[in-house]
Structure formats: C-alpha cells, structure tokens
Amino acid sequence: WLTSDNMHHQWLLLAACFWVIFMFMVASKFITLTFKDPDGYGAKQEPLILTAVTKVEEVHVPEEKHWPEEFQPTGKAFSGNLIHQPLVHMERLELLRNVCKDTALRDLSHTTVSKFVLDRIFVCDKHKILFCQTPKVGNTQWKKVLIVLNGAFSSIEEIPENIVHDHEKNGLPRLSSFSDSEIKKRLNLYFKFFIVRDPFERLISAFKDKFVHNPRFEPWYRHEIAPGIIRKYRKNRTETKGLQFEDFVRYLGDPNHRWLDVQFGDHIIHWVTYVELCAPCEITYSVIGHHETLEDDAPYILKAAGIDHLVSYPTIPPGITVYNRTKVERYFSGISKRDIRRLYARFEGDFKLFGYREPDFLLN
C-alpha cells in the first residue's frame, strides 16, 4: 500500500514538472511576440532600382556588432515606440508602412538610399537628430533650429538669412559627409523626421518662389532652367512671355522628364517627390510632420526629440499653413485634364503615403 502511494506521488510530481515546463514555453512565446520591434518593417526594406534624379552612388554599409559610446541610444522621452505617440502620429506612420507594402505603388513609393537622399539629410550629432529637407515646406525654420542646436549661433534671431542656406558656414553637416558605417549608425539610432504638405500646393509654391518672385536672387531659375522647359514643353512657340505654370506642369508630368532633370542638377530638389528626397519606405522615420498642422506638430517634434527645453520653433504667421483650396483650383483651372492626370501619376506616391486625397478637379 505504501509502495502504491509513493508511486502515485511520483507521478503527480512528474506531471507537475511537465506542466511547469509547458507554461514556461507558452510564457516565452508570449514575451517574444509582445516585444517584437514595431519598426522592423521600414528598417529591413531592400532598396530597389535607383529612382533619384542625379547619378549617385548607393551606400553599402557593413554590419557592426560593437558601437562606440557616442552612438548609444540617448534614452530620451521619445523611444520610437508607437504606443507613446499621439494618435495622429501613430496613424501617419501606420499609413506610411501600409502604403510602402502596396506592390501596386512600389515604383512610386520606393527608392534607394543614395547620395542624392543622404545629401538632403542634415545632422545634429550633439542631440542625435536627423532632419530630411523637403523644400517649400517651411524647411528654413527647421534648419535654423538645428543650426542653434549645433552651436553655430546661440539663438535663432542671431542667424543671418544668407547663412541659413550656406552649407559651408551654417554648421549643418549632411549625412552624406560621413563614412558608410557612421551613416548606418545614425540612421539606426537617431531621431529622424521631415515635413510634408499637399503635393500640388507645394508645386505651386515652388513655381512662384523660383520662377515668379525669386526673392533670394537665384537667376539661374529664370535664365537657364525656365528657357529649357519652355523650349521643350511650350505648345505655342511664338509666345515670348516667361515660364507659365502650364509649361511647368507639362514638364513635371512628362514620363521622360529625367533628361532635363540631370541638366538642372540639384536645383530640382524644390519640385521632386518626397519619395526621391527622403526615401520614407527605406528609412524608418520617427515622426512625419504636416505643414497644414505645423502649429501642433512643431512643438511635438521638439518634445519628441528631447530638445523642447533648448530651442523653440519660430513663430508661425497666422494662416500661413492653411491649405488654400481656392488657390490650387485657380492655378490648375487652365491646365488640361490630360496634363493634370500625368502630373498626379508622378506624385501619386506622395499623395498616398502621407494621406492627401486626390484633388476634386481630377474627379469631375
């Protein structure tokens, strides 16, 4: 009887051991799934064929297991985890990831992380920040913020306007100036952001700034680039007036526009796509700000980057960020539907990646 009772206890003990092992395996699987990196998709994208508009070298970065202390994560309030972000920023990044996965838009949403892209990204090593420049979206103010953070000037008010875009004097290094291994470390560990706005409104801003007003006195836009576009795309060759918005649209919507882009060089950054500028499907950005909500986005970006106690975004004039639907419709009112559709076809990736709806005048 005692022997039978001992065997019974031994079987119970063995069953209990198996039960503990089974629960440990289940718990391990749950922990692995729970803490899986939410940003893994963007970081693992393989670059496709080069779509940047100038001849550049693709960056090949070797893997390294041990990184110097200065490249270790900073432990700022923003950790890259979507759970800690306001809903609107979660939705923007989620939309971006979903569109990046859309194979039907692959040619419009993917590019290589080439030198052309790395030239657009400015570096603040002191605070571990990368900012990708998207011209005609209020970038001058963000460059001023980084110039102060890098220590070239003590306040935004002290920065002369002619210094902001002088990259030999403003103390803003480009990501392309670093070695391949240093580039990868910064892309993996730094806080990364850029700003977007409605793609068509941005093109109008670029046209007005470079070909109509040209406040910074950049004569090559009127005297070199405009004549090149007119010769190729103006229908009525007897007209002698300067570049018209219709000419500009026809050039941008031409599937064979790249032969002119190469001649124009880096001046085209004011109207190429966000995809070509910042490679948002290849680089895992921390935040994407929108020009239309900059009053809210600017303070959030400063706080998320851990620098809100060091610098403030310059005051935004009232109404300057509001989407001007009437202006957009007026500019496109004299453009043929064919040319508008071709333009939209080129910028469709920008519309879809960042949640901008197709213009109403394309649907009518």
RARA-V601338 format. One line per field, one symbol per residue. ss: DSSP state (a for helix, b for strand, c for the rest). burial: # if it has 9 or more other ideal C-beta (glycine too) atoms within 8 Angstrom, else .. A space follows every 10 residues. Layout:
ss->???
burial->???
This chain:
ss->caaaaaaaaa aaaaaaaaaa aaaaaaaaaa aaaaccccca aaaccccccc cccccccbcc ccccccccaa accccccccc caaaccaaaa aaaaaaaaaa acaaaaaaac cccbaaaacc bbbbccccbb bbccccccaa aaaaaaaaac cccccaaacc aaaacccccc ccbbaaacca aaaaaaaaac bbbbbbccaa aaaaaaaaaa aaacccccca aaaaaaaaaa aaaccccccc ccccaaaaaa aaaccccaaa aaaaaaaaaa cccaaaaacc ccccccbbbb aaaaaaaaaa aaaacccccc cccccccccc ccccaaaaaa aaccccaaaa aaaaaaaaaa aaacccccca aaac
burial->.......... .......... .......... .......... ##..#.##.. ####.#.##. .......... .......#.. ....#...## #######.## .#..##.### ########## #####.#### ####.####. ########## .##..#..#. ..###....# .#####.#.# #.#####.## ########## ########## #..#...... ##..##.### ..##...... ..#.###### ####..#..# ##.#..#### ########## ###.###### ####..#### ########.. #.#..#.... #.....###. ##..#...## ####.##### ####....#. ##..
